[in-house]
Amino acid sequence: MTVIKDRNIYEKISKEDVLKKLTEIFEGKNVTNKSGDLYPYSYDMTECEPHTPDFVVIPENTSQLIELVKFCNSNLIPIVPYISGNNVGGLTIPEKGGILVDFGKKMNKILHVDDNMMYALLEPGVTFGQLKKHLDENYPHLRYSYPFAPPYAGVVGNVLLSGMNNLSCKIGSMGDSINGLEVITADGEIARIGSCFYGKDEAAPDSWWCRYPMPDLMGVFINWQGMTGLVTKCAVQLWPNPPIKKTYLALVFGLTDVAPVMREVGRTDIIDDISAVSIEVVKMAVELPIPTKFSGEPDFASMFSISAKTKNQFNAKEEILFNEVENLNKQGKNVILVNADEFVKLFNLRVRCYLDLPSVVLPLVEYSGLTWFGSYAPSHKLEELIEKVNKLFNKHNITPFIYMKMMKSGHYAIFRPIMRYNKFKEGEEERYHMLLEEITDVCIDLGCIPYKTPAWMTEKIRKKINPGWINLFEKIKKCMDPNNIFNPGRWNT
Ligand SMILES: Cc1cc2nc3c(=O)[nH]c(=O)nc-3n(C[C@H](O)[C@H](O)[C@H](O)COP(=O)(O)OP(=O)(O)OC[C@H]3O[C@@H](n4cnc5c(N)ncnc54)[C@H](O)[C@@H]3O)c2cc1C
């Protein structure tokens, strides 16, 4: 493992001189080192150790960022990019201090929507809510794929981390939906990845339509959780927005039977999104004060979203879904399928949030603390994962909150045990962290690959990864970031 020894980052240049230079780059405004301004950037919802940045800057344009990267690279000062800090993995906590670059405030423009080739060109700070509003008002025939994250979380942060959203059963990981990137590399050079690579200085707005067939350098920049370059523009795919949409809620009895139900329905190839949550989560969502599962109740609720261009197409899709559920019931599963809209009317209209993303999904954010083991998972191991993780929740006397998704028509799955807790209650973080560590060990043993990983988690997976992979990873990271200034500490760099 590369262990970068903790260094005094102001060995080469004093803090006063750094402030002077930052004030010059950002023209006297949008730079701060006041403790009150720095504090909100020192922690997130997770139990990851807080650490305060030394400076926060709010960039307005790429030229400022080029100067910043050159300056930090020659003075060995860490840079941590930030959009809204909603990654739920401690990824924007500046573990080694340095300069936090807040993209959310001013570099948040939707630069172009290409109606023909169906993509949006974004600055890093654009939020889900902003993109949805822009599309609904100007391009209602196009849609994006949204996570359960709040509307104020960022689109670009989500794709760079391979998020999984509400079209994922159709399109897979959000990392696949990036058409192009503009990135500042450690030497301060601008590189454009994808079909936008034509053109010396600027790329035409209509040139960000694809990332193939040249060597796919996108992989050099995405999924690093830390980073290998500072992204300044990102083009993401949009999708046709069909007029007919309906979500079904499947109540599944039997702890692990939700796994074959999700797999088989995923394979029908007609569903936009399949997600499933422990029944306790449904109870949280309808605001029952004690969300306990009682004997005889279903174990999981799964949501299947269908969309169609015409009534006939919709009826055909619905028929395929009904047949599949009937087959599953004939095979001895116990699945009750209900129209999610009717369920919502009966129980709690606020549950409509789940159907109309992006929204603030209350069970996820109503506590001050939120943490999880979020992972890409082998779908044939879901039964074992559910069983073992459910036992761990019960062992720790913590309400089970398992969230799953079926990706790309069932090629792989998402397995995410979630914990909400009170950050400010004595001993709570430690108690929840202990459960999270145990869950992590079980899930990694079963082949799950965590995303948005705090450093303690990557340390665990590094021990299991093929050494050739680790060596290659370290060579590339070193080549892209020789002075280890780009969000150091992530992936234990
Ligand atoms: C309640 C809740 C529910 C969620 N549900 C889901 C879900 O269902 N599916 C899902 O996929 N995600 C989910 N998330 C996570 C969330 O969608 C994403 O991680 C998020 O959109 C990115 O958050 P952000 O914009 O705040 O980015 P930040 O957290 O600020 O940054 C994300 C990462 O990107 C890096 N970064 C930021 N800007 C740049 C840049 N310009 N160049 C290089 N690197 C950069 C940061 O350093 C960090 O590593 C959820 C989060 C919450 C709080």
PDBQT file of the ligand as one rigid body, heavy atoms in Angstrom, charges set to zero:
ROOT
HETATM    1  C1  LIG A 501     -30.133  10.907   1.632  1.00  0.00    +0.000 C 
HETATM    2  C2  LIG A 501     -29.217  10.515   0.514  1.00  0.00    +0.000 A 
HETATM    3  C3  LIG A 501     -29.620   9.535  -0.396  1.00  0.00    +0.000 A 
HETATM    4  C4  LIG A 501     -28.766   9.152  -1.432  1.00  0.00    +0.000 A 
HETATM    5  N1  LIG A 501     -29.200   8.222  -2.320  1.00  0.00    +0.000 NA
HETATM    6  C5  LIG A 501     -28.415   7.863  -3.345  1.00  0.00    +0.000 A 
HETATM    7  C6  LIG A 501     -28.867   6.929  -4.325  1.00  0.00    +0.000 A 
HETATM    8  O1  LIG A 501     -29.990   6.437  -4.272  1.00  0.00    +0.000 OA
HETATM    9  N2  LIG A 501     -28.011   6.624  -5.333  1.00  0.00    +0.000 N 
HETATM   10  C7  LIG A 501     -26.783   7.181  -5.437  1.00  0.00    +0.000 A 
HETATM   11  O2  LIG A 501     -26.052   6.882  -6.376  1.00  0.00    +0.000 OA
HETATM   12  N3  LIG A 501     -26.352   8.088  -4.551  1.00  0.00    +0.000 NA
HETATM   13  C8  LIG A 501     -27.127   8.432  -3.515  1.00  0.00    +0.000 A 
HETATM   14  N4  LIG A 501     -26.687   9.371  -2.616  1.00  0.00    +0.000 N 
HETATM   15  C9  LIG A 501     -25.354   9.985  -2.832  1.00  0.00    +0.000 C 
HETATM   16  C10 LIG A 501     -25.447  11.157  -3.791  1.00  0.00    +0.000 C 
HETATM   17  O3  LIG A 501     -26.281  10.985  -4.848  1.00  0.00    +0.000 OA
HETATM   18  C11 LIG A 501     -24.150  11.448  -4.511  1.00  0.00    +0.000 C 
HETATM   19  O4  LIG A 501     -23.036  10.985  -3.947  1.00  0.00    +0.000 OA
HETATM   20  C12 LIG A 501     -24.170  12.924  -4.794  1.00  0.00    +0.000 C 
HETATM   21  O5  LIG A 501     -25.070  13.312  -5.752  1.00  0.00    +0.000 OA
HETATM   22  C13 LIG A 501     -22.864  13.622  -4.890  1.00  0.00    +0.000 C 
HETATM   23  O6  LIG A 501     -23.022  14.502  -3.838  1.00  0.00    +0.000 OA
HETATM   24  P1  LIG A 501     -22.548  15.997  -3.887  1.00  0.00    +0.000 P 
HETATM   25  O7  LIG A 501     -23.066  16.622  -5.089  1.00  0.00    +0.000 OA
HETATM   26  O8  LIG A 501     -22.858  16.581  -2.586  1.00  0.00    +0.000 OA
HETATM   27  O9  LIG A 501     -20.996  15.779  -4.108  1.00  0.00    +0.000 OA
HETATM   28  P2  LIG A 501     -19.844  15.823  -3.015  1.00  0.00    +0.000 P 
HETATM   29  O10 LIG A 501     -20.188  14.896  -1.931  1.00  0.00    +0.000 OA
HETATM   30  O11 LIG A 501     -19.583  17.219  -2.657  1.00  0.00    +0.000 OA
HETATM   31  O12 LIG A 501     -18.654  15.243  -3.899  1.00  0.00    +0.000 OA
HETATM   32  C14 LIG A 501     -18.711  13.919  -4.374  1.00  0.00    +0.000 C 
HETATM   33  C15 LIG A 501     -17.312  13.465  -4.812  1.00  0.00    +0.000 C 
HETATM   34  O13 LIG A 501     -16.966  14.089  -6.040  1.00  0.00    +0.000 OA
HETATM   35  C16 LIG A 501     -15.712  14.764  -5.892  1.00  0.00    +0.000 C 
HETATM   36  N5  LIG A 501     -15.787  15.951  -6.729  1.00  0.00    +0.000 N 
HETATM   37  C17 LIG A 501     -16.641  16.978  -6.595  1.00  0.00    +0.000 A 
HETATM   38  N6  LIG A 501     -16.426  17.894  -7.545  1.00  0.00    +0.000 NA
HETATM   39  C18 LIG A 501     -15.408  17.432  -8.293  1.00  0.00    +0.000 A 
HETATM   40  C19 LIG A 501     -14.708  17.952  -9.406  1.00  0.00    +0.000 A 
HETATM   41  N7  LIG A 501     -15.041  19.115  -9.955  1.00  0.00    +0.000 N 
HETATM   42  N8  LIG A 501     -13.684  17.226  -9.916  1.00  0.00    +0.000 NA
HETATM   43  C20 LIG A 501     -13.328  16.032  -9.376  1.00  0.00    +0.000 A 
HETATM   44  N9  LIG A 501     -13.958  15.501  -8.308  1.00  0.00    +0.000 NA
HETATM   45  C21 LIG A 501     -14.992  16.193  -7.780  1.00  0.00    +0.000 A 
HETATM   46  C22 LIG A 501     -15.630  15.071  -4.413  1.00  0.00    +0.000 C 
HETATM   47  O14 LIG A 501     -14.323  15.314  -3.969  1.00  0.00    +0.000 OA
HETATM   48  C23 LIG A 501     -16.198  13.803  -3.828  1.00  0.00    +0.000 C 
HETATM   49  O15 LIG A 501     -15.237  12.786  -3.859  1.00  0.00    +0.000 OA
HETATM   50  C24 LIG A 501     -27.501   9.768  -1.569  1.00  0.00    +0.000 A 
HETATM   51  C25 LIG A 501     -27.111  10.764  -0.681  1.00  0.00    +0.000 A 
HETATM   52  C26 LIG A 501     -27.954  11.136   0.356  1.00  0.00    +0.000 A 
HETATM   53  C27 LIG A 501     -27.526  12.216   1.284  1.00  0.00    +0.000 C 
ENDROOT
TORSDOF 0
